[in-house]
Amino acid sequence: MGINICALQEKRLVDRLHSLKVKGEVIEKRRMESFGGRPERKIVVVKFKNRIIETNLDDAEFERTEIGEQIWFSPPVPDRDPCNCHLFVWLIVAIIAGALAIWAITTHFHGKTATILSLTAAGWISVIAWARICSHEQGKCLRDLEMEIDFFEADGDDKQGEQK
């Protein structure tokens, strides 16, 4: 069984983001009804720097928290945002490359040989395009996580400098 280095790096970055605690100002409190028999969620909207972040609190914390109060919270993990433009470009490149490979093969070979070589070439082009798209998506996810960590750690560094 192989080791997926990107998945390990993503897990390490997510764990690092979860371990951060930052202080933000509560600007709103609300209760959200949950569907399917789950208990309602207690959510506070927190302003941190120039961002508005929703975070869940347990019942006791929710009741103690007041609007305008500073609270400590863990930053949320950003959602994966698929890069549709990149996907579309690589899809078009793969289709064009596959069509050109099939055309070149069928002009030089005939019969079963042309069919087998065309399928092989188109298959390899598809695999290369799929690998390129996946590596781009994984790289984008890792960059987004690193940017989030840098954003939230920058405030912690400033506060540590003030305390010294």
Secondary structure, 3 states (H helix, E strand, C coil): CCCCHHHHHHHHHHHHHHHCCEEEEEEEEEEECCCCCCCCEEEEEEEECCEEEEEEECHHHHHHCCCCCEEEECCCCCCCCCCHHHHHHHHHHHHHHHHHHHHHHHHHCCCHHHHHHHHHHHHHHHHHHHHHHHHHHHHHHHHHHHHHHHHHHHHHHHHHHHHC
